[in-house]
């Protein structure tokens, strides 16, 4: 197990990892009942998560079943009960294959239990060492790597496939180059930046937020991502928000209206990219305030100011494409060469179905 280097002890990632190893993933994400260990390969340390109990409310950041099945079923159910029932029936064959492949028990590599894990530019030797390291400790389970996309890590998918990993379509994402002047010529971007400059809402950076603000920040996040969207989104704990404030695992920014926090966004910066795994606002306020537009405008502005590429993550595809977002397909990669033939067969069958069906669907509706 890697020793944490002294220089990393003050870093938010090191704090996240040390507590997760002691207390499990639920210390940071309430609906991620997973053990967390550390790969022996590479420095800085790489977390590996594995569910130790299974629930219908496991977040998709920890559960392959939630990522590929439950989330789609949950969305369909929210639209209509009949659609939800249809989605459950349609998912039965995939559910059986996930069980047969034992993906519920996968060891998930470089998984910080957020929507978008940003990976370094691993080369062939790095991937070989990483695979061998994790496989030695998890010899009875598949290995899984989320958030694999050529738009973010060029060539990674091909290198994984060449080393025997299976690529499963996962979601449609959007990336943006804020240094491109054409992005700032978009009428939507211009309107959003003008809205952001208005002063009826106060922008608050991490230096102006305190411990007393943490409950309101968490309420804003949960109002949007848990209450409005899905209980399968990562339900960040109060301890996670405190970590972000104290160690800046995510860099928290907020919107205040008449002194009250009404919006929050968390910046995640790594390997030349900026993304936001945490965003929320008071959904009871009038849409005319444009809270989501302001927060996303702040994200775009900060990416440009820092000279970073922007990872818009998934969802709200039309909104993001009108603001410089370029669609790309993201995969999860699974390694199963060390497992019995029946598990490898189930995984291959699942991959064939997802590659034929999920890819085109994700491309249209991401």
Number of C-alpha atoms within 10 A of each C-alpha: 10 14 10 15 12 9 8 14 12 12 13 18 20 21 16 20 22 18 14 23 18 12 14 22 25 19 21 24 26 16 25 31 22 27 19 26 24 21 25 19 19 12 12 14 21 20 23 25 29 26 21 13 12 14 12 12 17 27 28 23 24 31 29 23 21 22 18 21 20 23 20 16 21 19 15 18 17 14 11 10 11 11 16 18 14 13 19 19 11 13 16 12 12 19 17 13 19 22 15 17 26 19 21 21 25 25 31 28 22 21 24 24 24 20 21 21 20 24 18 13 12 16 12 13 9 12 16 15 15 18 20 15 17 21 20 11 13 17 14 16 21 25 25 26 22 25 24 26 20 15 18 23 16 13 15 21 19 12 16 23 14 11 14 13 21 21 25 24 24 22 24 22 26 24 23 23 20 23 16 11 9 11 19 17 12 14 12 18 20 15 14 20 19 12 18 22 15 10 9 13 22 18 20 16 12 16 10 11 15 11 10 8 16 18 13 18 26 22 19 22 24 24 17 17 19 18 13 11 15 18 19 23 24 26 25 22 16 16 13 21 23 18 19 19 22 16 17 18 22 24 20 24 23 27 22 15 13 9 9 13 23 24 29 26 25 24 21 21 20 13 13 14 20 23 25 22 17 22 24 24 26 20 17 8 11 9 10 6 12 13 23 19 19 23 24 21 23 19 22 27 16 16 24 17 11 14 14 21 21 26 26 27 23 19 14 13 20 11 12 21 15 14 25 24 22 17 21 19 21 27 21 20 22 24 24 24 16 15 14 11 12 11 22 20 15 19 25 18 16 20 20 14 16 19 15 11 12 18 19 14 13 17 15 11 12 19
